[in-house]
Amino acid sequence: MIGNLQLYVLIALAIVVFAVQVYALFDAARRPARGYTAEGKLSKPIWLLILGVAAALGFLGLPSPIALTSRGFLNVIAVVAALVYLVDVRPRLLAYGTGKGRSQGSGGW
């Protein structure tokens, strides 16, 4: 009973961590490249590479449905990159919008 509960908790945590990694990757892709350089951060392509590798490792770290084992150490390593982006880089990029041609504060409806 307790073993099953631990397995379900590990599966849930692995899925949440993977979702955070994917969110960080898509958010980084939406931000304009000029924001990265203007804020003195690594360039956008480098962050996309880092977060893409992190998301791939996170996917590989998901529990295997066949063996029902967890490779959680991959998620622990990979989630660090996503957390660094979300805590340090993303807040500084928010002022630059999403790079879709409209600047923030341009009005609208």
Rosetta constraint file for C-alpha pairs under 8 A:
AtomPair CA 1 CA 5 HARMONIC 6.42 0.50
AtomPair CA 2 CA 6 HARMONIC 6.19 0.50
AtomPair CA 3 CA 7 HARMONIC 6.24 0.50
AtomPair CA 4 CA 8 HARMONIC 6.24 0.50
AtomPair CA 5 CA 9 HARMONIC 6.19 0.50
AtomPair CA 6 CA 10 HARMONIC 6.15 0.50
AtomPair CA 7 CA 11 HARMONIC 6.16 0.50
AtomPair CA 8 CA 12 HARMONIC 6.09 0.50
AtomPair CA 9 CA 13 HARMONIC 6.09 0.50
AtomPair CA 10 CA 14 HARMONIC 6.02 0.50
AtomPair CA 10 CA 63 HARMONIC 7.84 0.50
AtomPair CA 10 CA 70 HARMONIC 7.27 0.50
AtomPair CA 10 CA 72 HARMONIC 7.99 0.50
AtomPair CA 11 CA 15 HARMONIC 6.21 0.50
AtomPair CA 11 CA 62 HARMONIC 7.11 0.50
AtomPair CA 11 CA 63 HARMONIC 6.09 0.50
AtomPair CA 11 CA 70 HARMONIC 7.70 0.50
AtomPair CA 12 CA 16 HARMONIC 6.22 0.50
AtomPair CA 13 CA 17 HARMONIC 6.06 0.50
AtomPair CA 14 CA 18 HARMONIC 6.08 0.50
AtomPair CA 14 CA 58 HARMONIC 7.72 0.50
AtomPair CA 14 CA 61 HARMONIC 7.20 0.50
AtomPair CA 14 CA 62 HARMONIC 5.58 0.50
AtomPair CA 14 CA 63 HARMONIC 7.30 0.50
AtomPair CA 14 CA 72 HARMONIC 6.96 0.50
AtomPair CA 14 CA 75 HARMONIC 6.98 0.50
AtomPair CA 15 CA 19 HARMONIC 6.11 0.50
AtomPair CA 15 CA 62 HARMONIC 6.83 0.50
AtomPair CA 16 CA 20 HARMONIC 6.30 0.50
AtomPair CA 17 CA 21 HARMONIC 6.33 0.50
AtomPair CA 17 CA 58 HARMONIC 7.30 0.50
AtomPair CA 17 CA 75 HARMONIC 6.93 0.50
AtomPair CA 17 CA 79 HARMONIC 6.61 0.50
AtomPair CA 18 CA 22 HARMONIC 6.24 0.50
AtomPair CA 18 CA 55 HARMONIC 6.53 0.50
AtomPair CA 18 CA 58 HARMONIC 5.21 0.50
AtomPair CA 18 CA 59 HARMONIC 6.40 0.50
AtomPair CA 18 CA 62 HARMONIC 7.78 0.50
AtomPair CA 18 CA 75 HARMONIC 7.44 0.50
AtomPair CA 18 CA 79 HARMONIC 7.87 0.50
AtomPair CA 19 CA 23 HARMONIC 6.04 0.50
AtomPair CA 20 CA 24 HARMONIC 6.15 0.50
AtomPair CA 20 CA 79 HARMONIC 7.77 0.50
AtomPair CA 20 CA 82 HARMONIC 7.02 0.50
AtomPair CA 21 CA 25 HARMONIC 6.28 0.50
AtomPair CA 21 CA 51 HARMONIC 6.99 0.50
AtomPair CA 21 CA 54 HARMONIC 6.66 0.50
AtomPair CA 21 CA 55 HARMONIC 5.20 0.50
AtomPair CA 21 CA 58 HARMONIC 7.17 0.50
AtomPair CA 21 CA 78 HARMONIC 7.83 0.50
AtomPair CA 21 CA 79 HARMONIC 6.36 0.50
AtomPair CA 21 CA 82 HARMONIC 5.34 0.50
AtomPair CA 22 CA 26 HARMONIC 6.24 0.50
AtomPair CA 22 CA 51 HARMONIC 7.98 0.50
AtomPair CA 22 CA 55 HARMONIC 5.79 0.50
AtomPair CA 23 CA 27 HARMONIC 5.99 0.50
AtomPair CA 24 CA 28 HARMONIC 6.03 0.50
AtomPair CA 24 CA 51 HARMONIC 7.01 0.50
AtomPair CA 24 CA 82 HARMONIC 5.72 0.50
AtomPair CA 24 CA 85 HARMONIC 6.94 0.50
AtomPair CA 24 CA 86 HARMONIC 6.50 0.50
AtomPair CA 25 CA 29 HARMONIC 6.28 0.50
AtomPair CA 25 CA 48 HARMONIC 6.42 0.50
AtomPair CA 25 CA 51 HARMONIC 5.29 0.50
AtomPair CA 25 CA 52 HARMONIC 6.32 0.50
AtomPair CA 25 CA 55 HARMONIC 7.48 0.50
AtomPair CA 25 CA 82 HARMONIC 7.72 0.50
AtomPair CA 26 CA 30 HARMONIC 6.35 0.50
AtomPair CA 27 CA 31 HARMONIC 6.61 0.50
AtomPair CA 28 CA 44 HARMONIC 7.39 0.50
AtomPair CA 28 CA 47 HARMONIC 7.23 0.50
AtomPair CA 28 CA 48 HARMONIC 6.60 0.50
AtomPair CA 28 CA 90 HARMONIC 7.59 0.50
AtomPair CA 29 CA 44 HARMONIC 7.74 0.50
AtomPair CA 29 CA 48 HARMONIC 6.73 0.50
AtomPair CA 30 CA 98 HARMONIC 5.25 0.50
AtomPair CA 30 CA 99 HARMONIC 6.77 0.50
AtomPair CA 31 CA 35 HARMONIC 7.31 0.50
AtomPair CA 31 CA 93 HARMONIC 6.91 0.50
AtomPair CA 31 CA 94 HARMONIC 7.97 0.50
AtomPair CA 31 CA 96 HARMONIC 7.33 0.50
AtomPair CA 31 CA 97 HARMONIC 6.62 0.50
AtomPair CA 31 CA 98 HARMONIC 4.61 0.50
AtomPair CA 31 CA 99 HARMONIC 5.79 0.50
AtomPair CA 32 CA 36 HARMONIC 7.44 0.50
AtomPair CA 32 CA 44 HARMONIC 7.92 0.50
AtomPair CA 32 CA 96 HARMONIC 6.92 0.50
AtomPair CA 32 CA 97 HARMONIC 7.40 0.50
AtomPair CA 32 CA 98 HARMONIC 6.06 0.50
AtomPair CA 32 CA 99 HARMONIC 4.65 0.50
AtomPair CA 33 CA 37 HARMONIC 6.96 0.50
AtomPair CA 33 CA 43 HARMONIC 6.96 0.50
AtomPair CA 33 CA 44 HARMONIC 5.36 0.50
AtomPair CA 34 CA 38 HARMONIC 5.92 0.50
AtomPair CA 35 CA 39 HARMONIC 6.04 0.50
AtomPair CA 35 CA 93 HARMONIC 5.70 0.50
AtomPair CA 35 CA 96 HARMONIC 5.96 0.50
AtomPair CA 36 CA 40 HARMONIC 6.39 0.50
AtomPair CA 36 CA 41 HARMONIC 5.18 0.50
AtomPair CA 36 CA 42 HARMONIC 6.40 0.50
AtomPair CA 36 CA 43 HARMONIC 5.60 0.50
AtomPair CA 36 CA 44 HARMONIC 6.13 0.50
AtomPair CA 36 CA 89 HARMONIC 7.98 0.50
AtomPair CA 36 CA 93 HARMONIC 6.92 0.50
AtomPair CA 37 CA 41 HARMONIC 5.78 0.50
AtomPair CA 37 CA 42 HARMONIC 6.91 0.50
AtomPair CA 37 CA 43 HARMONIC 6.02 0.50
AtomPair CA 39 CA 92 HARMONIC 6.94 0.50
AtomPair CA 39 CA 93 HARMONIC 7.67 0.50
AtomPair CA 41 CA 89 HARMONIC 7.17 0.50
AtomPair CA 42 CA 46 HARMONIC 6.36 0.50
AtomPair CA 42 CA 47 HARMONIC 6.56 0.50
AtomPair CA 43 CA 47 HARMONIC 6.40 0.50
AtomPair CA 44 CA 48 HARMONIC 6.09 0.50
AtomPair CA 45 CA 49 HARMONIC 6.13 0.50
AtomPair CA 46 CA 50 HARMONIC 6.16 0.50
AtomPair CA 47 CA 51 HARMONIC 5.98 0.50
AtomPair CA 48 CA 52 HARMONIC 5.74 0.50
AtomPair CA 49 CA 53 HARMONIC 6.12 0.50
AtomPair CA 50 CA 54 HARMONIC 6.16 0.50
AtomPair CA 50 CA 81 HARMONIC 7.00 0.50
AtomPair CA 51 CA 55 HARMONIC 6.04 0.50
AtomPair CA 51 CA 81 HARMONIC 6.50 0.50
AtomPair CA 51 CA 82 HARMONIC 6.33 0.50
AtomPair CA 52 CA 56 HARMONIC 6.17 0.50
AtomPair CA 53 CA 57 HARMONIC 6.09 0.50
AtomPair CA 53 CA 78 HARMONIC 7.78 0.50
AtomPair CA 54 CA 58 HARMONIC 6.00 0.50
AtomPair CA 54 CA 78 HARMONIC 4.45 0.50
AtomPair CA 54 CA 79 HARMONIC 6.72 0.50
AtomPair CA 54 CA 81 HARMONIC 6.63 0.50
AtomPair CA 54 CA 82 HARMONIC 7.19 0.50
AtomPair CA 55 CA 59 HARMONIC 6.09 0.50
AtomPair CA 55 CA 78 HARMONIC 7.08 0.50
AtomPair CA 56 CA 60 HARMONIC 6.26 0.50
AtomPair CA 57 CA 61 HARMONIC 5.97 0.50
AtomPair CA 57 CA 74 HARMONIC 5.80 0.50
AtomPair CA 57 CA 75 HARMONIC 6.54 0.50
AtomPair CA 57 CA 78 HARMONIC 6.10 0.50
AtomPair CA 58 CA 62 HARMONIC 6.50 0.50
AtomPair CA 58 CA 74 HARMONIC 6.26 0.50
AtomPair CA 58 CA 75 HARMONIC 4.81 0.50
AtomPair CA 58 CA 78 HARMONIC 6.12 0.50
AtomPair CA 58 CA 79 HARMONIC 7.41 0.50
AtomPair CA 60 CA 71 HARMONIC 7.56 0.50
AtomPair CA 60 CA 74 HARMONIC 7.28 0.50
AtomPair CA 61 CA 70 HARMONIC 6.85 0.50
AtomPair CA 61 CA 71 HARMONIC 4.73 0.50
AtomPair CA 61 CA 72 HARMONIC 5.34 0.50
AtomPair CA 61 CA 73 HARMONIC 7.14 0.50
AtomPair CA 61 CA 74 HARMONIC 5.09 0.50
AtomPair CA 61 CA 75 HARMONIC 5.40 0.50
AtomPair CA 62 CA 70 HARMONIC 6.49 0.50
AtomPair CA 62 CA 71 HARMONIC 6.55 0.50
AtomPair CA 62 CA 72 HARMONIC 7.03 0.50
AtomPair CA 62 CA 75 HARMONIC 7.78 0.50
AtomPair CA 63 CA 68 HARMONIC 6.13 0.50
AtomPair CA 63 CA 69 HARMONIC 5.49 0.50
AtomPair CA 63 CA 70 HARMONIC 4.26 0.50
AtomPair CA 63 CA 71 HARMONIC 6.28 0.50
AtomPair CA 63 CA 72 HARMONIC 7.66 0.50
AtomPair CA 64 CA 68 HARMONIC 5.13 0.50
AtomPair CA 64 CA 69 HARMONIC 5.67 0.50
AtomPair CA 64 CA 70 HARMONIC 6.51 0.50
AtomPair CA 65 CA 69 HARMONIC 7.79 0.50
AtomPair CA 71 CA 75 HARMONIC 7.59 0.50
AtomPair CA 72 CA 76 HARMONIC 6.36 0.50
AtomPair CA 73 CA 77 HARMONIC 6.32 0.50
AtomPair CA 74 CA 78 HARMONIC 6.06 0.50
AtomPair CA 75 CA 79 HARMONIC 5.69 0.50
AtomPair CA 76 CA 80 HARMONIC 6.84 0.50
AtomPair CA 77 CA 81 HARMONIC 7.84 0.50
AtomPair CA 78 CA 82 HARMONIC 7.11 0.50
AtomPair CA 79 CA 83 HARMONIC 6.10 0.50
AtomPair CA 80 CA 84 HARMONIC 6.11 0.50
AtomPair CA 81 CA 85 HARMONIC 6.27 0.50
AtomPair CA 82 CA 86 HARMONIC 6.12 0.50
AtomPair CA 83 CA 87 HARMONIC 5.84 0.50
AtomPair CA 84 CA 88 HARMONIC 5.54 0.50
AtomPair CA 84 CA 89 HARMONIC 7.04 0.50
AtomPair CA 85 CA 89 HARMONIC 4.81 0.50
AtomPair CA 85 CA 90 HARMONIC 5.88 0.50
AtomPair CA 86 CA 90 HARMONIC 5.14 0.50
AtomPair CA 86 CA 91 HARMONIC 7.20 0.50
AtomPair CA 87 CA 91 HARMONIC 6.76 0.50
AtomPair CA 88 CA 92 HARMONIC 7.23 0.50
AtomPair CA 89 CA 93 HARMONIC 6.44 0.50
AtomPair CA 90 CA 94 HARMONIC 6.28 0.50
AtomPair CA 93 CA 97 HARMONIC 7.25 0.50
AtomPair CA 94 CA 98 HARMONIC 7.84 0.50
AtomPair CA 95 CA 104 HARMONIC 7.77 0.50
AtomPair CA 96 CA 103 HARMONIC 7.42 0.50
AtomPair CA 96 CA 104 HARMONIC 7.57 0.50
AtomPair CA 97 CA 102 HARMONIC 7.99 0.50
AtomPair CA 97 CA 103 HARMONIC 6.32 0.50
AtomPair CA 97 CA 104 HARMONIC 6.04 0.50
AtomPair CA 99 CA 103 HARMONIC 7.59 0.50
AtomPair CA 102 CA 106 HARMONIC 6.88 0.50
